[in-house]
Amino acid sequence: MRTPEKPRQLPLDLGHSTGYSRDDLVVSDANRQAVALIDRWPDWPATVVVLAGPAGSGKSHLASIWRETSDAATLDPRRIESEVSGLDAGRPALIDDADRGGLDEQGLFHLINAARAAGTHVLLTARRFPAAWGVALPDLMSRLKAAATVEIHEPDDLLLAGVITKLFADRQIEVDANVVQFLVRRIERSLATAIRIVGRLDRAALEQKTRITRSLAADTVDAIDRGQAEFEI
């Protein structure tokens, strides 16, 4: 006669959210220059500022901080012309993922001109520098060449460790330093991946009614890696 399996505990979704305030920001050499520029606003060196960096480098976090500080309007890069029509004169504007394709070039050109005339600012985030966006409008390319472009690098060890530690702290979870260092060595160097792995570990620990140990972290990372490999196949 088989012994019935002990049911797993199903963790409750407590709605943990990632903080995007200035206090939530972890600073290291990878993002220090960009953070300093955001903190300097409105004392910016140009009307247009571009934050360029790979996915998961923290561009959206910095953009969110600036949006809250400046009360900037967020515009869809594909529909700038239509969305800017109702924008108050002099209000700053944020355009996230400007290089994702379908950029409204005429709309951005007119927005930049209006911002210059009003003495306000436009912040754009992108994975690449403006020269690689494939902009066809010469006048817009000229404006973008005059922008202040700041590169954000992939998270270094210090930044990634700080983010992982804070993500656990936000969930009121204490983990040993060796767990954090293991994750820094094993996961993709991306803040988005750090958020995902911390959530998976929290759930796994609740299901198994155990602490988050290096062994649990290794099993969880391996499971994610296997799942990604299967998906790619």
N, C-alpha and C positions, 0 to 999 in steps of 0.2 A: 504493500500500500504506500503510495507516494505521499510524502509530507507536503502539504500545500505551501506554496511559496509565500513568503512574507510580503505583503503589499508594500510598494515603495511609497514614501511620503510625497505627496504632490505639493510642491511649494506654491505659495500664493504669490501672485504678481502684485507687488507693492508699489508699482509705478515709479521705480527709480528713474530719475532723469539726470542727464549730464549737465553740470553747471557751466554756464557760459558767461559768468561775470568776470570782472577784472580780478577779484579775489581767487577765482578758480583757476587762474592762468598760472602755469608752471613755466618759468623762464630759464633758458640755457643759451649756449652759444648758437644753437640752431635757429632760434627765433629772436634773439636779443635785439637785433637792429630793427626788426619789424615792430616789436613791442615798444621800443623807444619812440618810433615814429607815431604809432597810435596814441601813445601817452602825450605826445607833443601837440596834438590837435588843439586849437585851430592854427597853431604856428607851423604850418606845413610849407615845404619849399616850392610847391607847385599846386596848380588847381586840381590836377589829376594825379592820383597815387594808384599804383598797381602793386598788389601783393601777389607774387608769383612763386609757386612751389608745388611739389608733387601732392597727389591725393593723400589725405591723412596727415598733412604736415601742420594743421591747425589754422589754416587761412580763415575758415568760417568762424572759428572762435574769436579771432582778432576782429573780423568784420562785425561780428555780433556786438562786441564790446564797443566798437566805434559807433555803430548804429544807435546804441542806447545812449552813449555820451552826447552824440551830435544831433539826435532826433532825425536821423537821415531817413529818407524814403527808400524802400527797396524796390528796384525796378527789374522786370524780366528782360534779359538781354535781347530777346527776340521781338519785344514789343515796346521798345523805349519810346518811340514817337507817340504812340497812343496813350501810354501811361503817364508821360511827362506833362501832358496837356492840363491835367488837374493839379499839378504840383505847385505849391506856393513858391513864389519868387524868392530866391535866397536860401531855400531849404537844401541841405546837402543830399546827395543821392548815393546809394550803394547798388552795385551791379555784381552779383556773385556768378562765378563760372562764366566769365565773359568769352572764353575761347571754346565753349562746348559746341559751337556750330549754330548757324542761323543768326549771327549778330546783326541787329538793326543798325547798320552803319550810319545811315542818314540821321537816325534818331540820336545816336551817341554823339555824332558831330554837333548837332544842334544843342544837345544837353551840355556838352563841354563849353560851347560858346556862351550859353546862358549862364553857366556857373562862373565863367570868367568875368562876365559883365556884372554879376551880382556879388562877386567877391566870396563865393562859397566853394565847396569842394565836391569832387566825385571820386569815390573809392571803387576800384575794380579788383576782383580776385580772379586768378587764372592759373592753370598749370604751367603755362609757358609765357615767355616774354612776348610783348605785343608784336615784335617783328615776325614771330612765328604764327600769328593768328590768321594769316592769309587775307588781310584787309585789302579791299580793292579800291576804296575811296581815298585818293591821294591826300585830300585835305584832312581827313580823319587820321591817316597815318602820320601826317605832320604833327597833329595834336598829340598823338600817342608817343611820338618820339620825344616830345617835351615833357612827358609825364615823369614823375619820380617813381622809379621801379625798385622795389625792395624784394630780394629773394629770401624765401623761407626754405631751409634745408630739411631733409628727412630728420625725424627726431633722433638726437644722439642718446647715448646711454643715460646721461643725467636727466634729460627731459622725459624719456620713456619711463624710467624708474619713478620719477616724481609723479607722473600722470597715473601710473598703475597704483602707486601707494595712495594717491588721493581718491581714486575711484573706489578702492576698497574702503577707505575711511568714510566716504560718502554713504556707503552701505553699512557703516558701523561694524566693519569686519577687520580684525587684527590678523595680519599675516607676518610670518617671519621674513627677514630680509633675504634669506636664501631663496624663498619662493619668488620674490620680486626679481631678483637677479637672474633666476632661471628663466622667467618669462621674458626678460629683456634680451636674453641670448637666443631664445627660441622663436618668438613670434615675429611676424612681419613688422617692419619699422613704420608703423602707422598708428596714429592716435585712434582712428576708427577701429582698428583691430584690437587695440588695448581695451576699448570700451566693450567690444563684443566678448573677449576672452574673460574679462572680469565678470560679466553677466553670466556666462556659461559656468564659471567656477562657483559662483554664488549658488546657482541653481543645483549644480551637482552636489555641493556640500549639504544643502538642505535635503535633497533626495536621499543621500547616504547617511545623513545625520552624523557628519564628521567635520573636523576642522579642514581648512584649506591647507594642504601639505604639498611638499614638492612632488610627491608621488601622484597625488590627485591632479596637480597642475600638469604633470607629464602625460597622464592618461587623457586629460581633456584636450591638450594641444594635439596629441597624436590622433585623437578621434576627429578633431576638426581638420587636420591635415589629410586623413583618409577620406573624409567626406568631400573635401575639395578635389582630391585626385579622382574620386569616382565621378564627381560632377563634370570634371574636365574631359573624362573619357566619354 
